[in-house]
């Protein structure tokens, strides 16, 4: 059984490179988070569904190479694996999704691997998980409730995509989900769109009132603000050469949970996750540039020597 379980929709991914050619890879926000956690050395598994097509086979093979377990993933022979086309940009998100009727969109509460959830230490899902379809949303809430009943830490990344749902619906659903979360990860961009809030501490105050005990507000090149154990701290961004922002927040979330399980310190986990996010934006695609554990520790050592 995996220590960290991620729930959502994995995607076949096509990235337009500088020469105009499309390169195939694999993505999906919670899948990216799973990859980042695994590259830090954590025990990671996935919950969701894939088609029995070449893209689904490729995702499972890719996870196997990276140490992400697909033991709890359903393979649906009657529905395709979703796809994502990405035009890289250092700051903006430029995605085109082909996911209508996908296997993941048909995944529901009855499909959940409840024993795996109860045996995990962390369950991580996102706003995209809750926006893809009514059935996947129902599965997300059922998984969160099962995790809480079993004493499993629940993590929610708001990861707002207004192409998937209206802002009013997103706010209502995400507030309901935040009330079930122990860890809430969001961004200032998300919260400007959701609540009209543009200051990290105001965002923390708003979400803390709903129940999460660890709150993380990311702000791109300005770093992140973390609230936990009665204090707040700004985590400086790690050095980066941004070329593609795809997956930066996802890799931060996944790496945070891996390092949080290891160190037990939300602020130290945040510093290490910031190194992972910086490495992710310094290459093309959602997962290829995610730094591995050794690179993170080396960068951390360099930071400490320079302090």
ZASE-120632 format. One record per residue (C-alpha): y, z, x; residue in three letters; residue number from 0. Coordinates in steps of 0.25 Angstrom, whole numbers. Example, Ala and Ser with C-alpha at 12.3 -4.5 7.8 and 13.67 -1.06 7.14 Angstrom:
ZASE-120632
REC    yy    zz    xx   r   k
REC   -18    31    49 ALA   0
REC    -4    29    55 SER   1
END
This chain:
ZASE-120632
REC    yy    zz    xx   r   k
REC     0     0     0 UNK   0
REC    14    -3     5 UNK   1
REC    25     7     7 UNK   2
REC    36    -2     3 UNK   3
REC    34   -11   -10 UNK   4
REC    44   -22   -13 UNK   5
REC    44   -28   -27 UNK   6
REC    51   -41   -31 UNK   7
REC    49   -56   -29 UNK   8
REC    46   -63   -16 UNK   9
REC    51   -77   -14 UNK  10
REC    48   -90    -7 UNK  11
REC    61   -92     1 UNK  12
REC    68  -105     6 UNK  13
REC    79  -103    16 UNK  14
REC    89  -114    19 UNK  15
REC    91  -114    34 UNK  16
REC   104  -119    41 UNK  17
REC    98  -133    43 UNK  18
REC    96  -134    28 UNK  19
REC    81  -133    28 UNK  20
REC    74  -123    19 UNK  21
REC    64  -113    26 UNK  22
REC    54  -106    18 UNK  23
REC    52   -91    18 UNK  24
REC    50   -79     9 UNK  25
REC    59   -69     2 UNK  26
REC    63   -62   -10 UNK  27
REC    71   -49    -9 UNK  28
REC    60   -38   -10 UNK  29
REC    51   -47    -2 UNK  30
REC    61   -47     9 UNK  31
REC    63   -32     8 UNK  32
REC    47   -31    10 UNK  33
REC    48   -40    22 UNK  34
REC    59   -32    28 UNK  35
REC    52   -19    26 UNK  36
REC    39   -24    32 UNK  37
REC    46   -29    44 UNK  38
REC    51   -15    46 UNK  39
REC    36   -10    46 UNK  40
REC    35    -5    32 UNK  41
REC    23    -6    23 UNK  42
REC    27   -16    13 UNK  43
REC    21   -23     0 UNK  44
REC    27   -31   -11 UNK  45
REC    26   -31   -26 UNK  46
REC    28   -44   -34 UNK  47
REC    22   -57   -37 UNK  48
REC    20   -71   -30 UNK  49
REC    15   -84   -35 UNK  50
REC     2   -90   -29 UNK  51
REC    10  -101   -22 UNK  52
REC    14  -104    -8 UNK  53
REC    26   -96    -8 UNK  54
REC    19   -84   -13 UNK  55
REC     8   -86    -3 UNK  56
REC    19   -87     8 UNK  57
REC    25   -74     4 UNK  58
REC    12   -66     4 UNK  59
REC     9   -72    18 UNK  60
REC    23   -69    23 UNK  61
REC    22   -54    18 UNK  62
REC     8   -53    24 UNK  63
REC    14   -57    38 UNK  64
REC    25   -47    36 UNK  65
REC    17   -35    31 UNK  66
REC    21   -35    16 UNK  67
REC     9   -33     7 UNK  68
REC     7   -42    -5 UNK  69
REC    -4   -34   -10 UNK  70
REC     4   -30   -23 UNK  71
REC    10   -44   -25 UNK  72
REC     4   -53   -37 UNK  73
REC     1   -68   -35 UNK  74
REC     4   -76   -48 UNK  75
REC    -2   -89   -48 UNK  76
REC     6   -93   -60 UNK  77
REC    20   -91   -55 UNK  78
REC    27   -95   -42 UNK  79
REC    33   -87   -31 UNK  80
REC    48   -87   -32 UNK  81
REC    57   -95   -22 UNK  82
REC    71   -92   -15 UNK  83
REC    80  -102    -8 UNK  84
REC    90   -96     1 UNK  85
REC   102  -102     7 UNK  86
REC   106   -93    19 UNK  87
REC   120   -86    19 UNK  88
REC   124   -74    28 UNK  89
REC   130   -67    16 UNK  90
REC   127   -73     3 UNK  91
REC   114   -74    -5 UNK  92
REC   111   -89    -8 UNK  93
REC    97   -89   -15 UNK  94
REC    90   -99   -25 UNK  95
REC    78   -93   -32 UNK  96
REC    66  -100   -38 UNK  97
REC    59   -89   -45 UNK  98
REC    58   -92   -60 UNK  99
REC    44   -88   -65 UNK 100
REC    40   -83   -51 UNK 101
REC    28   -74   -49 UNK 102
REC    37   -62   -46 UNK 103
REC    45   -64   -59 UNK 104
REC    33   -62   -67 UNK 105
REC    29   -49   -60 UNK 106
REC    29   -37   -69 UNK 107
REC    26   -22   -70 UNK 108
REC    11   -24   -72 UNK 109
REC    10   -32   -59 UNK 110
REC    15   -20   -51 UNK 111
REC     6   -14   -40 UNK 112
REC     8     0   -45 UNK 113
REC    -1     7   -34 UNK 114
REC     6     0   -23 UNK 115
REC    20     4   -29 UNK 116
REC    15    19   -30 UNK 117
REC    10    19   -16 UNK 118
REC    22    13   -10 UNK 119
REC    34    21    -3 UNK 120
REC    45    11    -8 UNK 121
REC    46     1   -19 UNK 122
REC    57    -9   -17 UNK 123
REC    63   -19   -27 UNK 124
REC    76   -26   -30 UNK 125
REC    86   -32   -40 UNK 126
REC    79   -45   -38 UNK 127
REC    66   -39   -42 UNK 128
REC    72   -34   -55 UNK 129
REC    79   -47   -58 UNK 130
REC    69   -58   -56 UNK 131
REC    62   -56   -70 UNK 132
REC    60   -46   -81 UNK 133
REC    45   -44   -77 UNK 134
REC    48   -41   -62 UNK 135
REC    60   -32   -66 UNK 136
REC    50   -24   -74 UNK 137
REC    40   -23   -63 UNK 138
REC    52   -18   -54 UNK 139
REC    55    -7   -63 UNK 140
REC    40    -3   -65 UNK 141
REC    38    -3   -50 UNK 142
REC    50     6   -48 UNK 143
REC    46    16   -58 UNK 144
REC    32    16   -53 UNK 145
REC    37    18   -39 UNK 146
REC    46    30   -43 UNK 147
REC    35    36   -50 UNK 148
REC    26    36   -38 UNK 149
REC    38    41   -29 UNK 150
REC    40    27   -22 UNK 151
REC    54    24   -17 UNK 152
REC    60    13   -25 UNK 153
REC    70     4   -19 UNK 154
REC    79    -6   -26 UNK 155
REC    88   -17   -20 UNK 156
REC    98   -22   -30 UNK 157
REC    98   -36   -24 UNK 158
REC   106   -42   -35 UNK 159
REC   104   -57   -38 UNK 160
REC   113   -60   -50 UNK 161
REC   106   -74   -51 UNK 162
REC    94   -66   -56 UNK 163
REC   101   -57   -67 UNK 164
REC   115   -53   -72 UNK 165
REC   123   -42   -65 UNK 166
REC   123   -34   -78 UNK 167
REC   107   -34   -79 UNK 168
REC   106   -32   -64 UNK 169
REC   114   -20   -64 UNK 170
REC   107   -14   -76 UNK 171
REC    93   -17   -70 UNK 172
REC    97   -12   -56 UNK 173
REC   103     1   -60 UNK 174
REC    90     4   -68 UNK 175
REC    82     0   -56 UNK 176
REC    91     8   -47 UNK 177
REC    87    21   -55 UNK 178
REC    73    19   -51 UNK 179
REC    76    17   -36 UNK 180
REC    76    26   -24 UNK 181
REC    83    16   -15 UNK 182
REC    94     7   -20 UNK 183
REC    98    -5   -11 UNK 184
REC   110   -13   -15 UNK 185
REC   121   -21    -9 UNK 186
REC   136   -21   -12 UNK 187
REC   135   -35   -16 UNK 188
REC   125   -31   -27 UNK 189
REC   133   -20   -32 UNK 190
REC   146   -27   -33 UNK 191
REC   139   -37   -42 UNK 192
REC   132   -26   -50 UNK 193
REC   142   -15   -51 UNK 194
REC   155   -20   -45 UNK 195
REC   153   -10   -34 UNK 196
REC   157   -14   -20 UNK 197
REC   156    -1   -12 UNK 198
REC   143     4    -6 UNK 199
REC   145    19   -10 UNK 200
REC   149    15   -24 UNK 201
REC   136     7   -25 UNK 202
REC   128    19   -20 UNK 203
REC   135    29   -30 UNK 204
REC   131    19   -41 UNK 205
REC   117    17   -38 UNK 206
REC   114    32   -33 UNK 207
REC   118    36   -47 UNK 208
REC   105    29   -52 UNK 209
REC    96    36   -43 UNK 210
REC    92    29   -29 UNK 211
REC    93    39   -18 UNK 212
REC    95    29    -7 UNK 213
REC   105    18    -9 UNK 214
REC   109     6     0 UNK 215
REC   120    -3    -2 UNK 216
REC   120   -15     8 UNK 217
REC   133   -23    11 UNK 218
REC   129   -34    20 UNK 219
REC   136   -34    33 UNK 220
REC   142   -21    30 UNK 221
REC   129   -14    30 UNK 222
REC   124    -4    20 UNK 223
REC   127     9    13 UNK 224
REC   115    19    11 UNK 225
REC   115    32     3 UNK 226
REC   103    41     4 UNK 227
REC   101    56     6 UNK 228
REC   115    60     2 UNK 229
REC   122    51    12 UNK 230
REC   128    37    13 UNK 231
REC   128    29    26 UNK 232
REC   133    15    29 UNK 233
REC   123     7    37 UNK 234
REC   129    -3    46 UNK 235
REC   124   -18    46 UNK 236
REC   115   -22    58 UNK 237
REC   120   -33    67 UNK 238
REC   117   -47    60 UNK 239
REC   119   -62    61 UNK 240
REC   119   -65    46 UNK 241
REC   114   -79    42 UNK 242
REC   106   -76    29 UNK 243
REC   108   -64    20 UNK 244
REC    95   -67    13 UNK 245
REC    86   -54    12 UNK 246
REC    96   -45    20 UNK 247
REC    96   -34     9 UNK 248
REC    81   -36     6 UNK 249
REC    78   -34    21 UNK 250
REC    87   -21    21 UNK 251
REC    80   -15     9 UNK 252
REC    66   -18    14 UNK 253
REC    69   -13    28 UNK 254
REC    76    -1    23 UNK 255
REC    64     4    16 UNK 256
REC    55     2    28 UNK 257
REC    64    10    37 UNK 258
REC    66    20    26 UNK 259
REC    51    23    25 UNK 260
REC    50    24    40 UNK 261
REC    63    32    43 UNK 262
REC    66    40    30 UNK 263
REC    81    37    32 UNK 264
REC    88    28    23 UNK 265
REC   100    26    33 UNK 266
REC    91    23    45 UNK 267
REC    83    14    36 UNK 268
REC    96     7    32 UNK 269
REC   100     5    46 UNK 270
REC    87    -2    50 UNK 271
REC    87   -10    37 UNK 272
REC   101   -15    41 UNK 273
REC    95   -21    53 UNK 274
REC    85   -28    45 UNK 275
REC    95   -34    36 UNK 276
REC   104   -38    47 UNK 277
REC    92   -46    53 UNK 278
REC    88   -52    40 UNK 279
REC   102   -58    38 UNK 280
REC   102   -64    52 UNK 281
REC    91   -74    49 UNK 282
REC    87   -84    38 UNK 283
REC    78   -80    26 UNK 284
REC    75   -67    19 UNK 285
REC    64   -62    28 UNK 286
REC    62   -70    41 UNK 287
REC    74   -62    48 UNK 288
REC    70   -48    43 UNK 289
REC    69   -40    56 UNK 290
REC    56   -32    59 UNK 291
REC    55   -18    63 UNK 292
REC    56   -20    78 UNK 293
REC    69   -28    77 UNK 294
REC    75   -17    68 UNK 295
REC    71    -6    77 UNK 296
REC    77   -14    89 UNK 297
REC    90   -16    82 UNK 298
REC    90    -1    78 UNK 299
REC    89     3    92 UNK 300
REC   100    -7    97 UNK 301
REC   109    -1    86 UNK 302
REC   106    13    91 UNK 303
REC   108    10   106 UNK 304
REC   121     3   102 UNK 305
REC   126    15    94 UNK 306
END
